[in-house]
Amino acid sequence: MAVRSRNFYLVPYLLWIALFVIAPIVLIVYYSFFDVEGNFTFDNYAKFFTPVYLRMTLNSFWYALLITFFSLLVAYPTAYLLTKTKHKQLWLLLIILPSWINLLLKTYAFIGLFGTYGFTNAVLDTLGFGRHQILFTDFSFVFVSVYIFIPFMVLPIFNALEEMNPTLIYAARDLGASGWTTFRRVVFPLTISGVTSGCQAVFIPALSLFMITRLIAGNRVITLGTAIEQHFLVTQDWGMGATIAVFLIIAMAVTMLFTGNREVRTKR
Amino acid sequence: MTSKGNRFANLYLIAVFAVLYAPIVYLMVYSFNSGGTMHGFDGFTLEWYEEVFADTRLLIIVLNTFVIALLSSAISTILGVIGALAIRQVRRRQPRNTLLSLNNVLIVSPDVIIGASFLILFTMIGIRLGFTSVLLSHIAFSVPIVVLMVLPKLQEMSSTLIDAARDLGASSWDVLTKVVLPYIKPGIFAGFFMALTYSLDDFAVTFFVTGNGFSTLSVEIYSRARQGVSLSINALSTLLFLFTVLLVIGYYFINNRNPRTTLRSTDGEAAKR
């Protein structure tokens, strides 16, 4: 009885959930059934399955996979080596620190770094490779995205490595495993939870990037996120935007099921 | 093997750090460039900083950003603490897990979806896009973060502490303000700080719900960056970077001091009894 009487905490919290969690999702699904004039229709879904949108979706998935893959490729060794350093918490903090700097500013910096007369081209020029168009290419898009996401990949892997019992490594070495075998058969399998939560933290946002596609990729890359932004804010076709959002939500749910939806770690 | 491996390891880490900090350093260095572009350093100048401080429109936007950040994190901290207390009250497993999943929806949702759905929501309810809509959405997406920061603290608190307080005649209000809240204070601070950084950092959600008249820093930088390079953005980013570093130091200071002090004080109180 006492417990029941104290449940008044639930009222504001449930109100928040109803208004900002459930209502928005319901509204997205609801809007996906309306066209620009406000008539009920399934056209948006039919349109989504035309080659134009399917190719865009596939493209978006491909870029997200690339970004996740390269983030993992850079982040795993980084996290691994970080655990070996002295003052590892300080180094970890220094890895995380850039992620607290406004995303827009870092992206803006790359406009300067990758520009025709920017630092990267100056280096290439002095090395004798000549100047290249770096900005507004697939390379710059993937590079900047990986740059943005690396801290989110390092953090869960670092935590997983830290939770691992070091005696297991000694045992493997004692039993004659080489360094590589120890890594492949002991360390990596034991930290797979960190890897999956890192991939989850990168893959879903990578699918929905839209600011970087505009500033760095110069509208060459259209991700699901860019398409949603385009439909909501430029062409004002909310119905189609909502339809793409529904598919993005489905993709998100599938990814989370696929990666096992362990404990959710914070985005940054 | 070890010395060679070590050297390689150090090189790798140095390379990663170099790449991570290169853009930030680059921005800061060119904020002092009198040339007006982000290439070819012509000479040292503070003119871009003067330009930032002379730009009233920009200063109002900075002020807006901070007002939104402070208000939204304060309100979402209160809501988040209430939420964490609510989740703790729910004893049955099934509804509790449902609540937790619903709580996490906004954390795992891509910003674009949050932005688009809030845009629909606000137009449906009839809230005009601007200060109110931005504030409400920042509160909305910060609440689950605060809940996640506070809940572990609540769960590690032994329920015997509350029972003891009740036995000694404390009212529910006393239990809350004198036992529970002091105990979870580090979690509350961490939640507030996280909400603050989320709000200051947010671009995508704000971009959707901001409307015409109102702007935050991220949105403003985006629209300026689309027009090309302007070194006053560099000057602004240098100032923001220093501010972020200060915030982080402050956060670590609070985080490293609080657990110890609360532990000591609860120990002391336990010893007294």
Interface residues (C-beta under 8 A of the other chain):
Chain A: V3 R6 N7 Y9 L10 P12 Y13 L14 W16 I17 L19 F20 V21 I22 A23 P24 I25 L27 I28 Y31 V74 P77 T78 L81 L82 K84 T85 W91 L93 L94 I95 L97 P98 W100 I101 N102 L103 L104 L105 K106 T107 Y108 A109 F110 I111 G112 L113 G115 Y117 G118 F119 A122 Y147 I150 Q200 I204 P205 L207 S208 F210 M211 R214 L215 L224 G225 I228 E229 F232 L233 W238 G241 A242 A245 L248 I249 M252 M256 V264 T266 K267 R268
Chain B: A9 Y12 L13 V16 F17 V19 L20 Y21 A22 P23 I24 Y26 L27 Y30 T37 M38 H39 G40 L79 I82 G83 L85 A86 I87 Q89 V90 R91 L99 L102 N103 N104 V105 L106 I107 V108 S109 P110 D111 V112 I113 I114 G115 A116 S117 F118 L119 I120 L121 M124 A140 F141 V143 I145 L148 S172 M194 T197 L200 D201 F203 A204 F207 F208 L217 S218 I221 Y222 A225 R226 V229 I233 S237 L240 F241 T244 V245 L247 V248 Y252
